[in-house]
Structures are given as structure tokens and as C-alpha cells.
Amino acid sequence: MDADLVLFLALTAFAIAIAGATAFVIFWPLALVHIRDRHPAITADLGTAAFLKPKALWWLLRGDYRATPDRSLSGLATPSRISLLVILGGIAMGGVLWVIGQAMA
């Protein structure tokens, strides 16, 4: 496999991470507003301005929103969780491919 191809795939992985970030900034604030308006206990747990707080992101990654019987919350938090996983996966794959490409060059 050519080093240029590996670096191209690394750039593609980073592009996928950017696409995930786009979805994340659409769905996660909507989920947080829904939580603020309808679930004061979760709001108290996550804190205010929870957009990039590690505690709130871990709450989302673990899927703790599924413990709340609210289909609307699930409908907003699930795409947020998937997009966060896409961001992390894209960055990880891009980093691995970049290291492989640098080793091959």
C-alpha cells in the first residue's frame, strides 16, 4: 500500500470526524434544551452549560439517557451519541492512519 493512499485515507477519516461534529452541534444542544426544560433532576446532575463538560459527555456516551422514559429525549440524545462516537472514531482512525503513513514515507 502506498503512503500517499494511507494519508488520503487519514484525511478521509478526519473528514468523517468533521461530519460527526456537524451533527453533534445540531443535536446535542437540542437534547440539552430538552433536558433543561423537562428533566430538572438530570439538569442538576449535569450542571449548567453542559455542552462540553466531561461529566455530560460521559453521561451521553454511556447512554444514561435511556434510563429516562422519555422518547423525545431518546430521539435527540441518540443521534448526539452516535455523532460523538463518529467524532472519536474518525479522530482515532485518522491518527492511526497518519502514523502508519508517516512510518511508510
C-alpha positions, 0 to 999 in steps of 0.5 A, a space after each residue: 500500500 502506498 503512503 500517499 493512499 494511507 494519508 488520503 485515507 487519514 484525511 478521509 477519516 478526519 473528514 468523517 470526524 468533521 461530519 460527526 461534529 456537524 451533527 453533534 452541534 445540531 443535536 446535542 444542544 437540542 437534547 440539552 434544551 430538552 433536558 433543561 426544560 423537562 428533566 430538572 433532576 438530570 439538569 442538576 446532575 449535569 450542571 449548567 452549560 453542559 455542552 462540553 463538560 466531561 461529566 455530560 459527555 460521559 453521561 451521553 456516551 454511556 447512554 444514561 439517557 435511556 434510563 429516562 422514559 422519555 422518547 423525545 429525549 431518546 430521539 435527540 440524545 441518540 443521534 448526539 451519541 452516535 455523532 460523538 462516537 463518529 467524532 472519536 472514531 474518525 479522530 482515532 482512525 485518522 491518527 492511526 492512519 497518519 502514523 502508519 503513513 508517516 512510518 511508510 514515507 
